[in-house]
Amino acid sequence: MRPDRRRLWLAAVATVVFSVGTGVVYAAGPSEGPVHAAPANLDGRSVFLTRGCIACHQGPGVGGGSVGPDLTAVSNVADERVPGLGAEAYVRQSIRDPRAFVVPGFSPQMPTVGLSDDEIEAVVSFLLG
């Protein structure tokens, strides 16, 4: 299997396995998000764990997958990724529109996950902590 196809296949399997294990159900369209409501108490670490981010990404202090970029030290590079975007804006954009900037060495395969604005802010705070 070609490396790009293998990576895409692994991402799909990880998402399905993680989604089944956590009860998170995603809608079929690429711009549609989960079909359940966001939790009332938002903690970025919890959102990262429960909404599937960990299936593909390493996170600060939580481990995770390796299909997507390692986010444990994203705060060290986020300011430099896209000219004119600060770290918070870059991470926010990356969650809302994953294909807007693709980290070199990774293919543009992250789905639009449909997090609420509050969930996005919680994850931004967690990653940039």
N, C-alpha and C positions, 0 to 999 in steps of 0.2 A: 504494500500500500504506500502511495506517495506520502511524504511527510506532511504536506498541507491537508490532504484528505484524512490522514490519520489524526492530526490535531483537531480537525473539525469533528470527526467521528467521536473522539474522546470527549470533546466539549459537549456534544449532544448527549452522550451516555451519562456523563457526570451530571448534567442538568436534569435529566430524567430521574436518575437515581436519587439525587439530592431532593428534587421536587416531591417525589413519592415519599421519601423518608420524613420530610418536614410538613407535608400536607399543602405545600404551596402549589397552586395550579395556575399555569400560564395559558392565556388565550392564544389562538392560532396565529393571529396576524402579527407581523413584526413590530408594529407600533402600539399594539395593545398590551396592557400590563396584566398583572395577576387579577383574578376575579374575586379576591377576598379583600376585606378592608384592612387598612394598616393598623397595627397595634396602637392602643391609646398611649402607652408609655414608650416613648422612642429613645432608644439608646443606639448609637451608631454601631457599636460592636454587635449588638443583638440583630440589628437590621442586616449587617454584613453576613452574619451566620444564618439567619432564617430566610432571607430572600434569595439565597443561592449564590451570592458573590464568592463565597469560600469554595464552591465547587470548581472554580477555574483560577482563582487568585489566592496568593498568599496574603495574609493581612497582618497588621501589627499585633504580635502576641497571640495569634490564633491559628497559624499555619494555613493550610489550604492546598488547592490544586496548583498545577503548573502549566495549564493550557494557556492562560492569560498572563499578562505581566505581573511580576511580584510587586505588591503594593506596600510592603512593609516599610519602605523608605521613600515613598512617593513624595513626602514633604521635602526631601532633599533635591528633587529634580522638577517638581511641578511648576515652579516659577519660570523655568527655562524651556519648557516644552513648546509653547506656542507664543510667539512674540506678541506682546500687548495684553496677554492674559496672565493674571496673577495665579497663585496656587489654587485658591478657592474656586475661582472662575474656571480654571482648567479642569479640576476634578469634577465640578458640577457639569461642565460641558461633556466630559467623557462619559458620565453616567446618562445624561439625557440623550446624547447623540454619539454613541460609541464609535461611529465611523468618521467623525469629524477630524480626529487625529489618531492615527494608528502608530503605536510604538514600534520602532524599527525591530525587525526580527519576529514580529507577530502578524498573523493575517487578520483582516477585518471581519472577525466572526462573532464578536460579542452581540448578543441580541439586545434590542431595546427592552429593558426590564420593567418599565412602567412604574417606577417608584413615585410615591407622592412627593410633593415639595418638602414636607417635613422629614420624610425618610431620607431624601437626598441630603438635606442639611445635616442630619444626624450622621450619615456616612461620611460626608465631607469633614465634619469635626473629628470623627473617629480616625480617619486616615491621616489628617494633618495634625492631629492632637498635639 
